[in-house]
Amino acid sequence: MNGTALVIGASVAGIRTAQALRSEGWRGRVIVVGDESHLPYDRPPLSKQMLTVRGEVRPTPLITEHEAAAREIELMLGARAVRLDSTRKQVVLEDGRELSYDQLVIATGASARPSPWGQLPRLQVLRGLDDCIGLRRALQDEDRVDHGHVVVVGAGFIGSEVAAAARALDLRVSIVDPLPAPLGRVVGPEVGGEFTRLHHRHAVETHFGSGVASVTRSADRLCVLLDDGTDLSATVVVVGIGATPNVEWLAGSGLTLGDGVLCDAEGRAVGEPDVSAVGDVACWTDLDTGIPRRVEHWTRAVEQANHVGRRLCGATLENVEQSVEYVWSDLYDWKTHIIGRPMDGSRVETVGEFDGANTKAAVLYADEQGVLRGSLTVNWPRAMLLLRKAIAQRADVRATRDLIETKLLLPRSSPGMPR
């Protein structure tokens, strides 16, 4: 509880770790190092309302300078960590400064996978605030004679949210993905088809099952050539093809790296008891399976941060709380929530109905034994709350479906279908 706690990364995981340390009684120094010069901010709005708002972009702060000073949290912003010497217990910054620590928490997050087609004007990725500002400027360019054509490469959450934002700005939008349906890896092809229809209902052109062969510049346009021969002429191209954990600066540190920083079930870096990792960069060992997993969820980052803060302050932790994974998204007129791990389910059952703007539905994903593993809800917050609890309790899928139909007063739904 004494000494210096050094947090590398001013993400939600890093800031919440610093706050948890103070709340739990850490009496020494708490230093947060962030590579961006901006005050720490929340990232989910970057691909949603912040792209469409007119006027000055104001990110949602994670902590203010006043709050940091009041809690004696030292913010070192615009400083990039480039090397860890775990033997000397020091972190080296890009400007040559060396920071010593008693406990180190790595919260450097993840970066957008770069464009495979190099760097071109108006070829954008979206991860941080500067990306958001640049993309927003490109989408809202009032000097364009036409309304513009936005081509989005990748139909995951980021790509789908950018497509929705661009349509809200009355831009022509095409979305490209080699999978046959958007979000297919998460929700499966059948339910993914509902998201295809959602895009079509909002006049988005889709090219699913097609990859991008090349992106080149011609005059003031970008030419996107698909592998099926389709040629799309775009004013803006947004590449949303996933993210990679920021572990490059840890090469040679002695930490075990792979898909992030490998940790035990309580967030300790393997073999380094004075080093922890939280958030998108952390690969915690799952208590149930013993398999390390990295989870890019806002709620999981917060939970890991709170847990590590408590552990470092000596709190008694009989069991590591591993709550149900949870992510939300606003797509056009759909408020969607994905709970648990739908990809672990082989049986799919639907309650409610997918009906355009009137959609109110819950999709339940169960394993072969009928144990509920995950769910998707659309425009149905009461079902979402019930399902979070049911998944945490590993409830039976049929009993859960009956409970939703009875408690939430819906007519009985059709039986499940194979994925």
C-alpha positions in Angstrom: 0.0 0.0 0.0 3.1 2.3 0.0 5.6 3.1 -2.6 4.9 4.1 -6.2 2.1 2.5 -8.3 2.9 3.3 -11.9 0.1 2.9 -14.4 1.1 2.9 -18.1 -1.9 3.8 -20.2 -4.6 6.5 -19.6 -7.4 4.3 -21.0 -10.6 3.6 -19.0 -8.7 0.6 -17.5 -5.7 2.7 -16.5 -7.8 5.6 -15.0 -10.1 3.2 -13.1 -7.1 1.4 -11.7 -5.7 4.6 -10.4 -9.0 5.6 -8.9 -9.4 2.1 -7.3 -6.0 2.4 -5.7 -6.9 5.6 -4.0 -10.3 4.3 -3.0 -8.8 1.2 -1.5 -6.2 3.1 0.5 -3.0 3.2 -1.5 -0.9 5.7 0.4 2.1 6.1 -1.9 2.4 7.8 -5.3 0.0 7.0 -8.1 1.3 8.0 -11.5 -0.6 7.5 -14.8 1.3 7.8 -18.0 -0.6 8.3 -21.3 0.8 8.7 -24.8 -1.9 11.1 -25.9 -1.8 14.8 -24.9 -5.6 14.9 -24.4 -7.0 14.4 -21.0 -8.2 10.8 -20.6 -11.5 10.3 -22.3 -14.1 7.6 -23.0 -13.8 5.8 -26.3 -17.2 4.2 -27.1 -18.8 7.6 -28.3 -16.0 8.1 -30.9 -17.7 5.8 -33.4 -21.2 7.0 -32.6 -22.5 10.4 -31.8 -19.2 12.2 -31.9 -19.0 11.6 -35.7 -22.3 13.3 -36.4 -22.3 16.2 -33.9 -22.0 19.6 -35.3 -19.6 22.1 -33.7 -16.8 21.4 -31.3 -16.0 17.8 -30.5 -16.1 17.3 -26.7 -15.1 13.8 -25.6 -16.5 12.4 -22.3 -13.7 12.8 -19.7 -12.7 9.9 -17.6 -11.1 12.2 -15.1 -10.6 16.0 -14.9 -7.4 17.8 -13.8 -9.2 18.9 -10.7 -10.3 15.3 -9.8 -6.8 14.0 -10.4 -5.3 16.6 -8.2 -7.9 16.1 -5.4 -7.1 12.3 -5.4 -3.3 12.9 -5.8 -3.2 11.0 -9.1 -0.3 12.3 -11.1 -1.1 12.5 -14.8 1.9 12.4 -17.3 0.2 13.0 -20.6 1.8 13.1 -24.1 4.5 10.6 -22.8 5.0 7.3 -24.6 6.5 4.3 -22.8 9.1 2.5 -25.0 10.8 0.0 -22.8 10.3 -2.0 -19.5 13.2 -3.2 -17.4 11.5 -5.5 -14.9 14.8 -6.3 -13.2 15.5 -2.7 -12.3 11.7 -2.0 -12.0 11.9 0.9 -14.4 9.9 2.1 -17.4 11.7 4.2 -20.0 9.8 6.9 -21.8 10.4 8.0 -25.4 12.0 11.3 -24.2 14.6 9.3 -22.2 13.0 9.7 -18.7 13.1 6.7 -16.5 10.3 6.0 -14.0 10.8 3.6 -11.1 7.9 1.7 -9.6 7.0 -0.7 -6.8 3.9 -1.9 -8.6 3.4 -1.6 -12.3 0.0 -1.8 -14.0 0.0 -2.1 -17.8 -3.1 -0.6 -19.4 -1.8 0.4 -22.9 -4.9 -1.0 -24.6 -5.0 -1.9 -28.3 -4.5 -0.1 -31.6 -6.6 -0.4 -34.8 -5.1 -2.8 -37.3 -3.5 -0.5 -39.9 -4.6 -0.3 -43.5 -3.1 -3.1 -45.6 -3.1 -0.6 -48.5 -0.7 2.0 -47.0 -1.5 5.5 -46.0 -3.5 7.6 -48.4 -5.5 10.9 -48.0 -9.0 10.1 -46.7 -8.1 6.5 -45.9 -8.9 6.3 -42.2 -8.9 4.1 -39.2 -10.8 4.8 -36.0 -9.5 4.1 -32.5 -8.5 7.3 -30.7 -9.8 10.9 -30.4 -7.4 12.2 -33.2 -8.8 9.5 -35.5 -12.3 10.6 -34.6 -11.6 14.3 -35.3 -10.0 13.5 -38.7 -12.8 11.2 -39.8 -15.5 13.6 -38.6 -13.8 16.3 -40.6 -13.7 14.1 -43.7 -17.4 13.0 -43.3 -18.6 16.6 -42.7 -16.5 18.2 -45.5 -18.8 21.0 -46.7 -16.5 21.8 -49.6 -17.6 18.6 -51.5 -19.8 19.3 -54.5 -21.5 15.9 -54.1 -22.7 14.2 -51.0 -19.7 11.9 -50.9 -19.4 8.1 -50.9 -18.1 6.4 -47.8 -16.7 2.9 -48.2 -16.4 1.0 -44.9 -14.1 -2.0 -44.9 -15.1 -4.4 -42.1 -18.7 -5.0 -40.8 -17.9 -5.5 -37.1 -19.0 -3.1 -34.5 -16.8 -0.2 -35.5 -17.5 -0.6 -39.2 -21.3 -0.9 -38.7 -21.4 2.1 -36.3 -19.4 4.3 -38.8 -21.8 3.2 -41.5 -24.7 4.3 -39.4 -23.1 7.6 -38.6 -22.3 8.3 -42.2 -26.0 7.6 -43.2 -27.1 10.0 -40.4 -25.1 12.6 -42.3 -26.9 11.7 -45.5 -23.9 10.2 -47.2 -23.9 7.3 -49.6 -22.4 4.3 -47.8 -21.0 1.0 -49.0 -19.8 -1.6 -46.5 -17.5 -4.5 -47.5 -16.6 -7.7 -45.5 -15.3 -11.1 -46.6 -17.8 -12.8 -44.3 -21.3 -13.5 -45.6 -23.0 -11.4 -42.9 -22.1 -8.5 -40.5 -21.0 -9.5 -37.0 -21.1 -13.1 -38.2 -18.2 -14.2 -36.0 -20.1 -13.1 -32.9 -23.8 -13.7 -33.6 -23.7 -16.3 -36.4 -24.8 -16.1 -40.0 -28.6 -16.4 -39.4 -28.8 -13.5 -37.0 -26.1 -11.7 -38.9 -28.6 -11.7 -41.8 -30.9 -9.5 -39.7 -28.1 -7.0 -39.5 -27.7 -7.2 -43.3 -31.4 -6.3 -43.6 -30.9 -3.5 -41.1 -28.2 -2.0 -43.3 -30.4 -2.3 -46.4 -33.3 -0.7 -44.7 -31.2 2.3 -44.2 -30.0 2.4 -47.8 -26.5 1.1 -47.2 -25.0 -0.9 -50.1 -23.4 -4.1 -48.9 -20.7 -6.3 -50.4 -20.6 -9.2 -48.1 -18.6 -12.3 -49.0 -16.1 -10.0 -50.9 -12.6 -8.9 -49.9 -10.7 -5.8 -50.9 -8.0 -6.4 -53.5 -6.6 -2.9 -53.6 -7.2 0.7 -52.7 -5.6 3.4 -54.9 -5.9 7.1 -55.4 -7.1 8.7 -58.5 -7.4 12.5 -58.5 -9.6 13.4 -55.5 -11.1 9.9 -55.2 -10.1 6.6 -53.8 -10.6 3.5 -56.0 -11.6 0.4 -54.0 -11.3 -2.7 -56.1 -13.0 -5.8 -54.7 -11.8 -9.3 -55.3 -15.0 -10.1 -57.3 -14.1 -7.3 -59.8 -16.4 -4.6 -58.3 -14.8 -1.1 -58.4 -16.1 1.4 -55.9 -15.2 5.1 -56.2 -15.0 6.7 -52.8 -14.5 10.1 -51.2 -13.6 8.4 -47.8 -12.6 4.9 -47.0 -12.7 3.7 -43.4 -10.8 0.6 -42.4 -12.3 -1.3 -39.4 -10.6 -4.7 -39.5 -10.0 -5.3 -35.8 -7.4 -4.3 -33.2 -4.1 -5.6 -31.9 -2.8 -5.2 -28.2 -0.1 -2.6 -27.7 2.7 -4.8 -26.5 5.5 -3.8 -28.8 7.2 -1.7 -26.1 7.4 -4.8 -23.9 9.7 -6.7 -26.2 12.7 -7.9 -24.3 11.1 -7.2 -20.9 10.9 -10.8 -19.8 7.0 -10.7 -19.8 5.2 -13.5 -21.5 3.5 -12.0 -24.5 1.1 -13.4 -27.1 -2.3 -12.0 -27.6 -1.6 -9.4 -25.0 0.2 -9.7 -21.7 -0.3 -13.2 -20.3 -1.7 -13.0 -16.7 -3.0 -15.3 -14.0 -6.6 -15.2 -13.0 -6.1 -12.1 -10.8 -4.2 -10.1 -13.4 -0.6 -10.7 -12.3 1.8 -10.9 -15.3 3.1 -14.5 -15.4 6.4 -14.7 -13.5 6.3 -11.0 -12.5 4.4 -10.5 -9.2 5.0 -6.8 -9.2 3.5 -6.3 -12.7 -0.2 -6.5 -13.5 -2.2 -5.9 -16.8 -5.7 -4.7 -17.3 -8.0 -3.9 -20.2 -7.6 -4.6 -23.9 -3.9 -5.4 -23.5 -4.4 -8.0 -20.8 -4.8 -11.7 -21.4 -6.2 -13.1 -18.1 -6.5 -16.8 -17.4 -10.1 -17.9 -17.3 -11.0 -19.5 -13.9 -13.4 -22.0 -15.5 -11.4 -23.2 -18.4 -7.8 -22.3 -17.4 -7.3 -20.8 -20.9 -6.0 -17.3 -21.2 -8.4 -14.9 -23.0 -8.2 -11.3 -24.0 -11.5 -9.5 -23.9 -12.1 -6.1 -25.5 -15.1 -5.0 -23.5 -15.5 -1.7 -21.6 -17.2 -3.3 -18.7 -14.5 -6.0 -18.4 -11.8 -3.3 -18.4 -13.5 -1.6 -15.5 -13.9 -4.8 -13.5 -10.3 -5.8 -14.0 -9.1 -2.4 -12.9 -11.2 -2.5 -9.7 -10.0 -6.0 -8.9 -6.3 -5.1 -9.4 -6.7 -1.9 -7.4 -8.2 -3.9 -4.5 -5.6 -6.7 -4.7 -2.7 -4.3 -4.7 -4.1 -2.6 -1.6 -4.2 -5.9 0.3 -8.0 -6.6 0.1 -9.0 -10.2 0.8 -10.2 -11.7 -2.4 -11.5 -15.2 -1.9 -12.8 -15.5 -5.5 -12.1 -13.5 -8.5 -15.3 -12.0 -9.8 -15.6 -12.8 -13.5 -18.9 -11.2 -14.5 -20.6 -11.9 -17.8 -19.1 -10.1 -20.8 -21.3 -7.3 -22.1 -21.1 -4.9 -25.0 -23.6 -2.5 -26.5 -24.0 -0.7 -29.8 -26.3 1.9 -31.3 -27.0 1.0 -35.0 -29.6 3.2 -36.7 -32.8 2.6 -34.8 -31.6 -0.5 -33.0 -30.1 -0.5 -29.5 -28.3 -3.8 -29.4 -26.7 -5.6 -26.4 -24.5 -8.7 -26.7 -24.1 -10.6 -23.4 -21.8 -13.5 -22.7 -20.2 -15.5 -25.5 -22.7 -16.2 -28.3 -20.0 -17.9 -30.3 -19.8 -20.6 -27.6 -23.4 -21.6 -28.4 -24.4 -24.2 -30.9 -28.2 -23.9 -30.4 -30.0 -20.6 -31.1 -33.5 -19.7 -30.0 -35.3 -16.4 -30.6 -37.9 -14.6 -28.5 -39.8 -11.7 -29.9 -39.5 -10.6 -33.5 -37.2 -8.9 -35.9 -39.5 -6.4 -37.6 -37.6 -3.5 -39.0 -38.0 -0.4 -36.9 -40.4 -2.2 -34.7 -37.9 -4.9 -33.7 -38.0 -6.1 -30.2 -36.1 -9.4 -29.9 -33.8 -11.6 -27.8 -31.6 -14.3 -29.3 -30.5 -17.0 -26.9 -27.3 -19.1 -27.5 -26.9 -22.4 -25.7 -24.4 -25.2 -25.8 -25.3 -28.8 -26.6 -26.3 -29.4 -22.9 -28.8 -26.5 -23.1 -26.8 -24.2 -20.9 -27.2 -20.6 -21.8 -23.8 -19.2 -23.0 -24.7 -15.8 -24.6 -27.5 -13.6 -26.0 -28.2 -10.7 -28.2 -31.1 -8.3 -27.5 -32.4 -5.5 -29.7 -34.5 -2.7 -28.3 -35.4 -4.7 -25.2 -33.6 -3.5 -22.0 -35.8 -5.6 -19.6 -34.8 -8.8 -21.5 -31.2 -7.8 -21.5 -31.2 -7.4 -17.7 -32.9 -10.8 -17.2 -30.4 -12.5 -19.6 -27.3 -11.0 -17.9 -28.4 -12.7 -14.7 -29.4 -16.0 -16.4 -26.1 -16.3 -18.2 -24.2 -15.6 -15.0 -26.1 -18.4 -13.4 -25.6 -20.8 -16.4 -29.4 -21.2 -16.6 -31.1 -23.7 -18.9 -32.0 -22.1 -22.2 -35.6 -23.4 -22.4 -36.4 -22.3 -18.8 -34.9 -18.9 -19.6 -37.0 -18.5 -22.8 -40.1 -19.5 -20.9 -39.3 -17.0 -18.2 -38.9 -14.2 -20.7 -42.2 -15.1 -22.4 -44.0 -15.3 -19.1 -42.5 -12.5 -17.2 -42.2 -10.0 -20.1 -45.7 -11.0 -21.5 -44.8 -12.0 -25.0 -46.4 -14.7 -27.1 -44.5 -17.9 -27.3 -41.7 -17.8 -29.9 -40.7 -20.4 -32.4 -38.3 -23.2 -31.5 -34.6 -22.8 -32.0 -32.7 -23.4 -35.1 -29.2 -24.7 -35.6 -26.5 -22.1 -36.1 
